[in-house]
């Protein structure tokens, strides 16, 4: 016998039924979507998405180490030597 109250079980069943209805609706909407509508949605959402990092912008590990080394040489990095 489950220790869950009957009311909680009923609410959980309602939630899952609604979730299934939403997923079914989304699947039908996606299946009916045209390429033009998909492009339109992507254009509408683009202002809200962060820019993807460019792997060729010189900020790889080697470039970061070079910047770190130069900063250390120039005295911009201060280390706590008390440890």
C-alpha positions in Angstrom: 0.0 0.0 0.0 1.3 3.4 -0.9 1.8 6.1 1.7 0.7 8.8 -0.7 -2.6 10.5 0.0 -5.4 9.8 -2.5 -5.7 13.6 -3.3 -2.0 13.8 -4.2 -2.3 10.7 -6.5 -5.3 12.4 -8.2 -3.5 15.7 -8.7 -0.4 13.9 -10.1 -2.6 11.9 -12.5 -4.3 15.2 -13.7 -0.8 16.8 -14.1 0.5 13.9 -16.3 -2.7 13.9 -18.4 -2.3 17.7 -19.1 1.4 17.1 -19.8 0.5 14.4 -22.4 -2.0 16.7 -24.0 0.6 19.5 -24.3 3.2 17.1 -25.7 0.6 15.8 -28.3 -0.3 19.3 -29.3 3.4 20.3 -29.7 4.0 17.1 -31.8 1.1 18.0 -34.1 2.2 21.6 -34.4 5.8 20.6 -35.2 4.7 18.1 -37.8 2.6 20.7 -39.5 5.2 23.4 -39.4 6.6 24.6 -42.7 10.3 25.5 -43.3 9.4 29.1 -43.7 7.5 29.2 -40.4 10.5 27.5 -38.7 12.8 30.2 -40.1 10.4 32.9 -39.0 10.4 31.5 -35.4 14.2 31.3 -35.4 14.4 34.9 -36.6 12.0 36.0 -33.8 14.0 34.2 -31.1 17.5 35.2 -32.2 17.6 38.5 -30.2 17.1 36.5 -27.0 19.8 34.0 -27.6 23.5 34.4 -26.6 26.1 34.5 -29.2 27.8 31.2 -29.7 31.5 31.4 -29.0 33.7 31.5 -32.1 36.4 28.7 -31.7 38.7 30.7 -34.0 38.6 34.0 -32.0 42.0 33.3 -30.3 40.7 32.5 -26.9 41.7 28.9 -26.8 43.8 27.5 -23.9 47.1 28.3 -25.6 46.0 32.0 -26.1 44.7 32.2 -22.5 48.0 30.9 -21.2 49.9 33.4 -23.3 47.8 36.3 -21.9 48.3 34.9 -18.4 52.0 34.7 -18.8 52.3 38.3 -20.2 50.1 39.7 -17.4 52.3 38.0 -14.9 55.4 39.4 -16.6 53.9 42.9 -16.6 53.0 42.6 -12.9 49.3 42.8 -13.4 48.7 39.6 -11.6 49.3 39.6 -7.8 49.7 36.4 -6.0 49.2 35.8 -2.3 52.5 34.3 -1.3 51.6 34.0 2.4 50.3 30.4 1.9 
